[in-house]
């Protein structure tokens, strides 16, 4: 490994294209150790890293149309990024050298050894003294030469194999601990809706709120208003609008979605008008008790959305007098249906 890194550092750095979301400062040391440099590809050799989710594809190009690639798991630690850089440099070194070295030629078998012929000694026959017997000379017996051993053809050389790059083995990433909710946090919210009363036509409404949360408990301050709505008991087309504020306590689950509810105390100022934008009388301030229920869903770490229904009751009786239509007592009940979005959640742990 040390010899490979020394060669990689001695050669000119090769450009590697990392996925766009990768922080280059965390890769700088690993790329320098492998002789690579992060950048944009050129006309020569380069390495590209393709992000395919939890698997990365490392593909090297030698600048002449040849490529080689290997798949690895997405690195999340410094040691894993170093393994990816070393693997990319190894693939580039392999494709630049033209693959595996050529096999050696087979060694020829030595020629068979032929044993020398065996010569039998001549047979000497003793002659009796009185009779001379001439025996024919027996030719020496020459053993036939042994057949040469069969020549076994050497096995063919194995075909050259392309080097296979095995991805480095990574340990499974450790599970990150779940983030703890802050002990308290501050949120802002905006809402729109429609206000329903028994004595006016439906009217649009807007509201804003500021919330301090402590776990599931929410302390809320709210201001809002209702656009002018025509009074149904009058023929002269007078209208009624309102503006007010309240404070209260709500309970919301710490989960990503769930039911929440709360109560509020406040004051509402009713503004009767003539339908043309002119007030018919002074504003009437009335104490108000409200109860609400909603379904709170989290869209992100600092954003929620919540459909709500709010029921309000006024503690004073309000009479409207008209010379043409007589007296009318305003209903103490109202319902507001709306959609609220919250943002923020900045606090301390």
TORTORVO-261805 format. One record per residue (C-alpha): residue number from 1; x, y negated, z; residue in three letters. Coordinates in steps of 0.001 Angstrom, whole numbers. Layout:
N
site i:NUM; xx:X; yy:Y; zz:Z; aa:ALA
...
//
This chain:
349
site i:1; xx:0; yy:0; zz:0; aa:UNK
site i:2; xx:2831; yy:-2448; zz:873; aa:UNK
site i:3; xx:4564; yy:-1767; zz:-2475; aa:UNK
site i:4; xx:1280; yy:-2373; zz:-4355; aa:UNK
site i:5; xx:652; yy:-5640; zz:-2540; aa:UNK
site i:6; xx:4201; yy:-6784; zz:-3211; aa:UNK
site i:7; xx:3773; yy:-6163; zz:-6943; aa:UNK
site i:8; xx:384; yy:-7923; zz:-6925; aa:UNK
site i:9; xx:1862; yy:-10987; zz:-5227; aa:UNK
site i:10; xx:4823; yy:-11098; zz:-7600; aa:UNK
site i:11; xx:2626; yy:-11107; zz:-10737; aa:UNK
site i:12; xx:660; yy:-14086; zz:-12011; aa:UNK
site i:13; xx:-2701; yy:-14418; zz:-10183; aa:UNK
site i:14; xx:-5741; yy:-13025; zz:-11995; aa:UNK
site i:15; xx:-9032; yy:-14955; zz:-12004; aa:UNK
site i:16; xx:-11938; yy:-13292; zz:-10166; aa:UNK
site i:17; xx:-15538; yy:-14510; zz:-10444; aa:UNK
site i:18; xx:-17385; yy:-14010; zz:-7146; aa:UNK
site i:19; xx:-21182; yy:-14165; zz:-6785; aa:UNK
site i:20; xx:-22349; yy:-17798; zz:-6564; aa:UNK
site i:21; xx:-23553; yy:-17534; zz:-2964; aa:UNK
site i:22; xx:-20220; yy:-16280; zz:-1601; aa:UNK
site i:23; xx:-18222; yy:-18816; zz:518; aa:UNK
site i:24; xx:-14775; yy:-19138; zz:-1115; aa:UNK
site i:25; xx:-13047; yy:-20113; zz:2135; aa:UNK
site i:26; xx:-13834; yy:-16661; zz:3621; aa:UNK
site i:27; xx:-12297; yy:-14951; zz:539; aa:UNK
site i:28; xx:-9139; yy:-17073; zz:216; aa:UNK
site i:29; xx:-6861; yy:-14930; zz:2401; aa:UNK
site i:30; xx:-8071; yy:-11584; zz:976; aa:UNK
site i:31; xx:-7737; yy:-12778; zz:-2672; aa:UNK
site i:32; xx:-4250; yy:-14196; zz:-2073; aa:UNK
site i:33; xx:-3154; yy:-10901; zz:-505; aa:UNK
site i:34; xx:-4296; yy:-8990; zz:-3634; aa:UNK
site i:35; xx:-2821; yy:-11482; zz:-6148; aa:UNK
site i:36; xx:-6231; yy:-12845; zz:-7202; aa:UNK
site i:37; xx:-7633; yy:-16352; zz:-7354; aa:UNK
site i:38; xx:-11299; yy:-17384; zz:-7409; aa:UNK
site i:39; xx:-12327; yy:-19347; zz:-10487; aa:UNK
site i:40; xx:-14005; yy:-19258; zz:-13903; aa:UNK
site i:41; xx:-13013; yy:-16682; zz:-16506; aa:UNK
site i:42; xx:-10728; yy:-17614; zz:-19386; aa:UNK
site i:43; xx:-9569; yy:-15929; zz:-22578; aa:UNK
site i:44; xx:-7220; yy:-13518; zz:-20779; aa:UNK
site i:45; xx:-7747; yy:-10797; zz:-18222; aa:UNK
site i:46; xx:-10243; yy:-11506; zz:-15436; aa:UNK
site i:47; xx:-12412; yy:-9752; zz:-12843; aa:UNK
site i:48; xx:-16139; yy:-10325; zz:-12455; aa:UNK
site i:49; xx:-18195; yy:-9261; zz:-9441; aa:UNK
site i:50; xx:-21916; yy:-8662; zz:-10067; aa:UNK
site i:51; xx:-24247; yy:-8880; zz:-7056; aa:UNK
site i:52; xx:-26884; yy:-6121; zz:-7335; aa:UNK
site i:53; xx:-28417; yy:-6473; zz:-3883; aa:UNK
site i:54; xx:-26702; yy:-4262; zz:-1289; aa:UNK
site i:55; xx:-24326; yy:-2915; zz:-3990; aa:UNK
site i:56; xx:-21673; yy:-4904; zz:-5840; aa:UNK
site i:57; xx:-20303; yy:-3929; zz:-9272; aa:UNK
site i:58; xx:-16611; yy:-4793; zz:-9804; aa:UNK
site i:59; xx:-15755; yy:-4995; zz:-13538; aa:UNK
site i:60; xx:-12263; yy:-5840; zz:-14816; aa:UNK
site i:61; xx:-11485; yy:-7080; zz:-18366; aa:UNK
site i:62; xx:-7972; yy:-6863; zz:-19872; aa:UNK
site i:63; xx:-8674; yy:-9584; zz:-22499; aa:UNK
site i:64; xx:-8554; yy:-7045; zz:-25374; aa:UNK
site i:65; xx:-12097; yy:-5668; zz:-25040; aa:UNK
site i:66; xx:-11295; yy:-2915; zz:-22513; aa:UNK
site i:67; xx:-13148; yy:-2797; zz:-19200; aa:UNK
site i:68; xx:-13171; yy:-678; zz:-16083; aa:UNK
site i:69; xx:-15636; yy:-874; zz:-13217; aa:UNK
site i:70; xx:-16451; yy:514; zz:-9787; aa:UNK
site i:71; xx:-19395; yy:111; zz:-7396; aa:UNK
site i:72; xx:-19017; yy:-855; zz:-3736; aa:UNK
site i:73; xx:-21295; yy:-1841; zz:-919; aa:UNK
site i:74; xx:-21760; yy:-5561; zz:-302; aa:UNK
site i:75; xx:-18971; yy:-6723; zz:2102; aa:UNK
site i:76; xx:-20017; yy:-8543; zz:5234; aa:UNK
site i:77; xx:-16772; yy:-8598; zz:7232; aa:UNK
site i:78; xx:-13225; yy:-9777; zz:6587; aa:UNK
site i:79; xx:-11796; yy:-6219; zz:6389; aa:UNK
site i:80; xx:-14442; yy:-5246; zz:3803; aa:UNK
site i:81; xx:-13692; yy:-8349; zz:1679; aa:UNK
site i:82; xx:-9984; yy:-7392; zz:1762; aa:UNK
site i:83; xx:-10847; yy:-3849; zz:571; aa:UNK
site i:84; xx:-12886; yy:-5302; zz:-2328; aa:UNK
site i:85; xx:-10004; yy:-7599; zz:-3359; aa:UNK
site i:86; xx:-7459; yy:-4727; zz:-3248; aa:UNK
site i:87; xx:-9800; yy:-2464; zz:-5262; aa:UNK
site i:88; xx:-10255; yy:-5167; zz:-7938; aa:UNK
site i:89; xx:-6470; yy:-5652; zz:-8192; aa:UNK
site i:90; xx:-5978; yy:-1855; zz:-8418; aa:UNK
site i:91; xx:-8477; yy:-1590; zz:-11298; aa:UNK
site i:92; xx:-6776; yy:-4491; zz:-13103; aa:UNK
site i:93; xx:-3353; yy:-2875; zz:-12614; aa:UNK
site i:94; xx:-4672; yy:457; zz:-13967; aa:UNK
site i:95; xx:-6294; yy:-1018; zz:-17084; aa:UNK
site i:96; xx:-3225; yy:-3196; zz:-17799; aa:UNK
site i:97; xx:-850; yy:-155; zz:-17700; aa:UNK
site i:98; xx:-2986; yy:1771; zz:-20255; aa:UNK
site i:99; xx:-4371; yy:4474; zz:-17947; aa:UNK
site i:100; xx:-2614; yy:7542; zz:-16465; aa:UNK
site i:101; xx:1009; yy:8503; zz:-17433; aa:UNK
site i:102; xx:1436; yy:10951; zz:-20361; aa:UNK
site i:103; xx:1846; yy:14606; zz:-19328; aa:UNK
site i:104; xx:5277; yy:16196; zz:-19478; aa:UNK
site i:105; xx:6034; yy:18650; zz:-22376; aa:UNK
site i:106; xx:5728; yy:22328; zz:-21412; aa:UNK
site i:107; xx:8921; yy:24133; zz:-20458; aa:UNK
site i:108; xx:9813; yy:26846; zz:-23012; aa:UNK
site i:109; xx:10302; yy:30365; zz:-21661; aa:UNK
site i:110; xx:13906; yy:31716; zz:-21879; aa:UNK
site i:111; xx:14564; yy:34390; zz:-24578; aa:UNK
site i:112; xx:14181; yy:37988; zz:-23407; aa:UNK
site i:113; xx:17317; yy:39797; zz:-22239; aa:UNK
site i:114; xx:18070; yy:42958; zz:-24304; aa:UNK
site i:115; xx:20018; yy:45598; zz:-22295; aa:UNK
site i:116; xx:23126; yy:47069; zz:-23965; aa:UNK
site i:117; xx:22804; yy:50577; zz:-25459; aa:UNK
site i:118; xx:23617; yy:53494; zz:-23150; aa:UNK
site i:119; xx:26416; yy:55778; zz:-24525; aa:UNK
site i:120; xx:26438; yy:59332; zz:-23177; aa:UNK
site i:121; xx:29899; yy:60797; zz:-22380; aa:UNK
site i:122; xx:31127; yy:63604; zz:-24730; aa:UNK
site i:123; xx:30558; yy:67190; zz:-23603; aa:UNK
site i:124; xx:33808; yy:69151; zz:-23181; aa:UNK
site i:125; xx:33436; yy:72946; zz:-23585; aa:UNK
site i:126; xx:36105; yy:75184; zz:-22078; aa:UNK
site i:127; xx:37698; yy:77657; zz:-24499; aa:UNK
site i:128; xx:38536; yy:81269; zz:-23487; aa:UNK
site i:129; xx:42254; yy:82027; zz:-23864; aa:UNK
site i:130; xx:42162; yy:84870; zz:-26362; aa:UNK
site i:131; xx:39524; yy:83435; zz:-28652; aa:UNK
site i:132; xx:39641; yy:80017; zz:-30044; aa:UNK
site i:133; xx:36175; yy:78789; zz:-30543; aa:UNK
site i:134; xx:35750; yy:75518; zz:-32239; aa:UNK
site i:135; xx:32600; yy:73861; zz:-31110; aa:UNK
site i:136; xx:31059; yy:71178; zz:-33289; aa:UNK
site i:137; xx:31429; yy:67703; zz:-32002; aa:UNK
site i:138; xx:28143; yy:66564; zz:-30581; aa:UNK
site i:139; xx:27310; yy:63066; zz:-31574; aa:UNK
site i:140; xx:26731; yy:60776; zz:-28649; aa:UNK
site i:141; xx:23104; yy:60300; zz:-27714; aa:UNK
site i:142; xx:22175; yy:56679; zz:-27985; aa:UNK
site i:143; xx:19024; yy:55734; zz:-26139; aa:UNK
site i:144; xx:16707; yy:53597; zz:-28182; aa:UNK
site i:145; xx:16608; yy:49962; zz:-27078; aa:UNK
site i:146; xx:13837; yy:49031; zz:-24724; aa:UNK
site i:147; xx:11070; yy:46982; zz:-26265; aa:UNK
site i:148; xx:11326; yy:43322; zz:-25380; aa:UNK
site i:149; xx:8899; yy:42166; zz:-22712; aa:UNK
site i:150; xx:5773; yy:40514; zz:-24091; aa:UNK
site i:151; xx:6081; yy:36802; zz:-24443; aa:UNK
site i:152; xx:3302; yy:35098; zz:-22506; aa:UNK
site i:153; xx:2283; yy:31832; zz:-24057; aa:UNK
site i:154; xx:2442; yy:29005; zz:-21531; aa:UNK
site i:155; xx:-962; yy:27557; zz:-20547; aa:UNK
site i:156; xx:-1933; yy:24438; zz:-22458; aa:UNK
site i:157; xx:-1238; yy:21224; zz:-20608; aa:UNK
site i:158; xx:-4249; yy:19750; zz:-18872; aa:UNK
site i:159; xx:-5840; yy:16827; zz:-20726; aa:UNK
site i:160; xx:-4988; yy:13432; zz:-19334; aa:UNK
site i:161; xx:-7572; yy:12282; zz:-16884; aa:UNK
site i:162; xx:-8715; yy:8753; zz:-16512; aa:UNK
site i:163; xx:-8031; yy:7395; zz:-13075; aa:UNK
site i:164; xx:-11161; yy:7350; zz:-10953; aa:UNK
site i:165; xx:-11414; yy:4540; zz:-8486; aa:UNK
site i:166; xx:-13318; yy:5546; zz:-5394; aa:UNK
site i:167; xx:-15010; yy:2686; zz:-3602; aa:UNK
site i:168; xx:-13704; yy:2040; zz:-118; aa:UNK
site i:169; xx:-15766; yy:3452; zz:2669; aa:UNK
site i:170; xx:-17404; yy:791; zz:4769; aa:UNK
site i:171; xx:-18864; yy:1227; zz:8190; aa:UNK
site i:172; xx:-22580; yy:370; zz:8322; aa:UNK
site i:173; xx:-23099; yy:-3257; zz:9299; aa:UNK
site i:174; xx:-23998; yy:-3783; zz:12882; aa:UNK
site i:175; xx:-27572; yy:-4855; zz:13512; aa:UNK
site i:176; xx:-27730; yy:-8549; zz:14333; aa:UNK
site i:177; xx:-29480; yy:-9378; zz:17610; aa:UNK
site i:178; xx:-32914; yy:-10931; zz:17247; aa:UNK
site i:179; xx:-32786; yy:-14719; zz:17698; aa:UNK
site i:180; xx:-34122; yy:-15909; zz:21014; aa:UNK
site i:181; xx:-36875; yy:-18551; zz:20931; aa:UNK
site i:182; xx:-35835; yy:-21869; zz:22474; aa:UNK
site i:183; xx:-36850; yy:-22530; zz:26070; aa:UNK
site i:184; xx:-38571; yy:-25642; zz:24763; aa:UNK
site i:185; xx:-38945; yy:-27249; zz:21366; aa:UNK
site i:186; xx:-40561; yy:-30286; zz:19746; aa:UNK
site i:187; xx:-42817; yy:-29937; zz:16687; aa:UNK
site i:188; xx:-44665; yy:-32384; zz:14489; aa:UNK
site i:189; xx:-47838; yy:-31596; zz:12582; aa:UNK
site i:190; xx:-50193; yy:-33003; zz:9940; aa:UNK
site i:191; xx:-53721; yy:-31822; zz:9216; aa:UNK
site i:192; xx:-56615; yy:-32454; zz:6863; aa:UNK
site i:193; xx:-60188; yy:-31268; zz:7187; aa:UNK
site i:194; xx:-63889; yy:-32041; zz:7052; aa:UNK
site i:195; xx:-65999; yy:-33396; zz:9951; aa:UNK
site i:196; xx:-69524; yy:-32032; zz:10365; aa:UNK
site i:197; xx:-72207; yy:-33807; zz:12446; aa:UNK
site i:198; xx:-75949; yy:-33288; zz:12658; aa:UNK
site i:199; xx:-76746; yy:-36932; zz:11894; aa:UNK
site i:200; xx:-74282; yy:-37719; zz:9051; aa:UNK
site i:201; xx:-73211; yy:-36166; zz:5817; aa:UNK
site i:202; xx:-69877; yy:-34211; zz:5857; aa:UNK
site i:203; xx:-66872; yy:-36540; zz:5869; aa:UNK
site i:204; xx:-63139; yy:-35953; zz:5302; aa:UNK
site i:205; xx:-60754; yy:-36313; zz:8250; aa:UNK
site i:206; xx:-56999; yy:-36557; zz:8848; aa:UNK
site i:207; xx:-54892; yy:-36029; zz:11970; aa:UNK
site i:208; xx:-51312; yy:-36001; zz:13204; aa:UNK
site i:209; xx:-49916; yy:-34399; zz:16329; aa:UNK
site i:210; xx:-46764; yy:-34018; zz:18416; aa:UNK
site i:211; xx:-46228; yy:-30784; zz:20365; aa:UNK
site i:212; xx:-43773; yy:-29747; zz:23074; aa:UNK
site i:213; xx:-43590; yy:-25941; zz:23333; aa:UNK
site i:214; xx:-42390; yy:-23789; zz:26215; aa:UNK
site i:215; xx:-42662; yy:-20181; zz:25071; aa:UNK
site i:216; xx:-46335; yy:-19544; zz:24317; aa:UNK
site i:217; xx:-47540; yy:-22710; zz:26106; aa:UNK
site i:218; xx:-47959; yy:-25839; zz:23956; aa:UNK
site i:219; xx:-48501; yy:-29379; zz:25300; aa:UNK
site i:220; xx:-50148; yy:-31420; zz:22538; aa:UNK
site i:221; xx:-50794; yy:-35120; zz:21802; aa:UNK
site i:222; xx:-53082; yy:-35812; zz:18842; aa:UNK
site i:223; xx:-54419; yy:-38844; zz:16932; aa:UNK
site i:224; xx:-56904; yy:-38700; zz:14074; aa:UNK
site i:225; xx:-59754; yy:-40289; zz:12292; aa:UNK
site i:226; xx:-62890; yy:-39614; zz:10245; aa:UNK
site i:227; xx:-63725; yy:-41459; zz:7034; aa:UNK
site i:228; xx:-67098; yy:-43316; zz:6840; aa:UNK
site i:229; xx:-70066; yy:-40952; zz:6463; aa:UNK
site i:230; xx:-73627; yy:-42020; zz:5642; aa:UNK
site i:231; xx:-76190; yy:-41670; zz:8460; aa:UNK
site i:232; xx:-79034; yy:-39472; zz:7210; aa:UNK
site i:233; xx:-81719; yy:-41026; zz:9477; aa:UNK
site i:234; xx:-81409; yy:-44485; zz:7882; aa:UNK
site i:235; xx:-82560; yy:-45639; zz:4445; aa:UNK
site i:236; xx:-80392; yy:-48759; zz:4346; aa:UNK
site i:237; xx:-77267; yy:-46583; zz:3845; aa:UNK
site i:238; xx:-75351; yy:-47449; zz:7026; aa:UNK
site i:239; xx:-72353; yy:-45277; zz:7749; aa:UNK
site i:240; xx:-70357; yy:-44063; zz:10747; aa:UNK
site i:241; xx:-66610; yy:-43539; zz:11059; aa:UNK
site i:242; xx:-64383; yy:-42757; zz:14007; aa:UNK
site i:243; xx:-60823; yy:-42868; zz:15272; aa:UNK
site i:244; xx:-59413; yy:-41433; zz:18458; aa:UNK
site i:245; xx:-56712; yy:-39621; zz:20347; aa:UNK
site i:246; xx:-56473; yy:-36684; zz:22733; aa:UNK
site i:247; xx:-54048; yy:-34604; zz:24772; aa:UNK
site i:248; xx:-54326; yy:-31002; zz:25850; aa:UNK
site i:249; xx:-52893; yy:-27545; zz:26344; aa:UNK
site i:250; xx:-52805; yy:-24790; zz:23719; aa:UNK
site i:251; xx:-51612; yy:-21200; zz:23856; aa:UNK
site i:252; xx:-49889; yy:-19725; zz:20771; aa:UNK
site i:253; xx:-48290; yy:-16274; zz:20448; aa:UNK
site i:254; xx:-44483; yy:-16118; zz:20008; aa:UNK
site i:255; xx:-44950; yy:-13679; zz:17088; aa:UNK
site i:256; xx:-44875; yy:-14589; zz:13405; aa:UNK
site i:257; xx:-48699; yy:-14705; zz:13185; aa:UNK
site i:258; xx:-51583; yy:-14585; zz:15601; aa:UNK
site i:259; xx:-54588; yy:-16245; zz:17210; aa:UNK
site i:260; xx:-54142; yy:-19448; zz:19259; aa:UNK
site i:261; xx:-56592; yy:-21626; zz:21191; aa:UNK
site i:262; xx:-56660; yy:-24632; zz:23481; aa:UNK
site i:263; xx:-58610; yy:-27499; zz:25112; aa:UNK
site i:264; xx:-58124; yy:-31270; zz:24880; aa:UNK
site i:265; xx:-59380; yy:-34410; zz:26614; aa:UNK
site i:266; xx:-59493; yy:-37727; zz:24771; aa:UNK
site i:267; xx:-61383; yy:-40777; zz:23684; aa:UNK
site i:268; xx:-63123; yy:-41522; zz:20367; aa:UNK
site i:269; xx:-64126; yy:-44928; zz:19034; aa:UNK
site i:270; xx:-67243; yy:-44840; zz:16814; aa:UNK
site i:271; xx:-67444; yy:-47570; zz:14139; aa:UNK
site i:272; xx:-70902; yy:-48211; zz:12535; aa:UNK
site i:273; xx:-70780; yy:-49914; zz:9131; aa:UNK
site i:274; xx:-73091; yy:-51179; zz:6426; aa:UNK
site i:275; xx:-71814; yy:-48845; zz:3695; aa:UNK
site i:276; xx:-69819; yy:-51645; zz:2070; aa:UNK
site i:277; xx:-66838; yy:-51680; zz:4447; aa:UNK
site i:278; xx:-68303; yy:-54168; zz:6962; aa:UNK
site i:279; xx:-68848; yy:-53339; zz:10641; aa:UNK
site i:280; xx:-72381; yy:-53681; zz:11947; aa:UNK
site i:281; xx:-71391; yy:-53722; zz:15625; aa:UNK
site i:282; xx:-68415; yy:-53460; zz:17919; aa:UNK
site i:283; xx:-66657; yy:-50110; zz:18277; aa:UNK
site i:284; xx:-68076; yy:-47815; zz:20966; aa:UNK
site i:285; xx:-65430; yy:-45877; zz:22977; aa:UNK
site i:286; xx:-66633; yy:-42486; zz:24218; aa:UNK
site i:287; xx:-64754; yy:-39870; zz:26325; aa:UNK
site i:288; xx:-64485; yy:-36604; zz:24416; aa:UNK
site i:289; xx:-63886; yy:-32966; zz:25375; aa:UNK
site i:290; xx:-62653; yy:-30669; zz:22580; aa:UNK
site i:291; xx:-61954; yy:-26948; zz:22260; aa:UNK
site i:292; xx:-60161; yy:-25378; zz:19313; aa:UNK
site i:293; xx:-59242; yy:-22012; zz:17870; aa:UNK
site i:294; xx:-56972; yy:-21137; zz:14956; aa:UNK
site i:295; xx:-54796; yy:-18555; zz:13278; aa:UNK
site i:296; xx:-51140; yy:-19586; zz:13347; aa:UNK
site i:297; xx:-48786; yy:-18065; zz:10697; aa:UNK
site i:298; xx:-45060; yy:-18791; zz:10421; aa:UNK
site i:299; xx:-43783; yy:-19649; zz:6932; aa:UNK
site i:300; xx:-40141; yy:-20102; zz:7947; aa:UNK
site i:301; xx:-37896; yy:-20778; zz:10973; aa:UNK
site i:302; xx:-39166; yy:-24380; zz:11261; aa:UNK
site i:303; xx:-42550; yy:-24337; zz:9511; aa:UNK
site i:304; xx:-46028; yy:-22942; zz:10289; aa:UNK
site i:305; xx:-49488; yy:-23199; zz:8753; aa:UNK
site i:306; xx:-52754; yy:-22808; zz:10640; aa:UNK
site i:307; xx:-56449; yy:-22977; zz:9719; aa:UNK
site i:308; xx:-58369; yy:-24428; zz:12693; aa:UNK
site i:309; xx:-61882; yy:-25019; zz:13948; aa:UNK
site i:310; xx:-62426; yy:-27751; zz:16606; aa:UNK
site i:311; xx:-65636; yy:-28312; zz:18598; aa:UNK
site i:312; xx:-66069; yy:-31731; zz:20261; aa:UNK
site i:313; xx:-68590; yy:-33055; zz:22810; aa:UNK
site i:314; xx:-69032; yy:-36699; zz:23811; aa:UNK
site i:315; xx:-70022; yy:-37530; zz:27389; aa:UNK
site i:316; xx:-72079; yy:-40682; zz:26578; aa:UNK
site i:317; xx:-75330; yy:-41192; zz:24724; aa:UNK
site i:318; xx:-75128; yy:-43655; zz:21829; aa:UNK
site i:319; xx:-78289; yy:-45307; zz:20442; aa:UNK
site i:320; xx:-78353; yy:-47003; zz:17052; aa:UNK
site i:321; xx:-81194; yy:-49501; zz:16554; aa:UNK
site i:322; xx:-82537; yy:-50573; zz:13189; aa:UNK
site i:323; xx:-85321; yy:-53105; zz:12594; aa:UNK
site i:324; xx:-86425; yy:-51108; zz:9577; aa:UNK
site i:325; xx:-85953; yy:-47487; zz:10680; aa:UNK
site i:326; xx:-86201; yy:-47698; zz:14449; aa:UNK
site i:327; xx:-83846; yy:-46217; zz:17039; aa:UNK
site i:328; xx:-81603; yy:-43187; zz:16475; aa:UNK
site i:329; xx:-79641; yy:-41262; zz:19137; aa:UNK
site i:330; xx:-76327; yy:-39948; zz:17828; aa:UNK
site i:331; xx:-75614; yy:-36278; zz:18316; aa:UNK
site i:332; xx:-72990; yy:-35592; zz:21021; aa:UNK
site i:333; xx:-71668; yy:-32548; zz:19115; aa:UNK
site i:334; xx:-69352; yy:-32380; zz:16123; aa:UNK
site i:335; xx:-67320; yy:-29670; zz:14384; aa:UNK
site i:336; xx:-64112; yy:-30174; zz:12451; aa:UNK
site i:337; xx:-62770; yy:-27526; zz:10048; aa:UNK
site i:338; xx:-59242; yy:-28098; zz:8762; aa:UNK
site i:339; xx:-55798; yy:-26890; zz:7849; aa:UNK
site i:340; xx:-52766; yy:-27874; zz:9964; aa:UNK
site i:341; xx:-49079; yy:-27526; zz:9066; aa:UNK
site i:342; xx:-46297; yy:-27877; zz:11664; aa:UNK
site i:343; xx:-42605; yy:-28523; zz:11194; aa:UNK
site i:344; xx:-39577; yy:-28966; zz:13444; aa:UNK
site i:345; xx:-39017; yy:-26716; zz:16419; aa:UNK
site i:346; xx:-35772; yy:-28424; zz:17525; aa:UNK
site i:347; xx:-34900; yy:-27762; zz:21152; aa:UNK
site i:348; xx:-32337; yy:-26163; zz:23444; aa:UNK
site i:349; xx:-31722; yy:-22504; zz:24237; aa:UNK
//
